[in-house]
Amino acid sequence: MDNALKNYDTACTEIAEAFVNKYYNNTTSYDWIDFGGVIEVCDYFWNLDKMVDYLRMNADKDKLFEFYEYQLDCGLKGETASNFKNYIKYNKSS
């Protein structure tokens, strides 16, 4: 069991580092808000499961940050935001 937990911790760290390297050009550090759950990078908050999705999709950096702002806007308006895949598919504004 200890080995499995160490592997999980290592995987979480590697995913966070890969995400920061890809989307922040490895120019900044990150902090775990909730290890294995949420990181904070330059006042942006990213869930681990979503980081995995974005890395697997090889998400475009500009679209990813545009989507982040879209999600914030929807939250402020009390609206439900679509997921990233649908946002990319149906939002042709940029």
N, C-alpha and C positions, 0 to 999 in steps of 0.2 A: 504494500500500500504506500509506503514512504516513497518508493521509486516512482510510482504513478503520480504522486503529488509533486515531486521534483520535476518530472517531465511536463506536467501541466504548467507549473510556474515558469519553466524554461520556454515553453511554447507561447505563453502569454507575453512574456518579455520579447521574444523574437518577433511576434506579430506586431506589437506596438512599435518596435524599432523599425521594422520593415515599412510600416505605415508612415511613420514620421520621416523616414528616409525618402520615400516615394513622393509624399505630398507636401513636405516642408523642406525638401532638398537637404535633409539632415543638418539643417542650419540652426536648429533649436533643440531644446530639451523638452521632456514631457514629465508629468507627474501623474501617478496613479491616484485617482480620487477613491476608487474602490478596486483593489488589485483583482485583475481578471474580469473587471466589469467596465470601468470608465477611466479614460485618461483625459488630462487637460493639456492642451498645447496652444500657447498664445491666445488664451481666453476662448478657445473652442473646446467643446466637450465631445468625445467620441466613445461610443460603446464598442466593446471588443467584438461582439458578434457582427456589428456593421462594418468594422474595420476589415474583418475577414471577408465579408461580402464584397466590399469595394476593391480589395486586393485581388480577389478571384475574378472579378469582372474587369480588372485592369481599368478602373474608372478614370475618366479624363479629369485632371486636376481642376480645371476651370468649372466644369459641370458639377463636380463634387461640391465645391464651395458655393456655387450658385444654388444647388439643392439644399445645402445647409441653411442658407439665408431664406429660401422658400419655406422650409420647415419652421423656422422662427416666425416668419410672417403669418403662416397659417395658425400657429399657436397663439399669437397675439390677437388674431381675429376670431379665435374660437372655432376655426375650421379644421377639418381633418386633412392632413397632408397625404398625398399618394406616396407609394414607395419609390425608391430610386429608379428601378427598372421602368416603371410606368412614367415617371417624370421624364426620363430620357426619351422614351418612346413617343410621348404625346406633346411634350413641350419643345417646340421648334423655334423659340424666340431668339436663341443665340447660336 
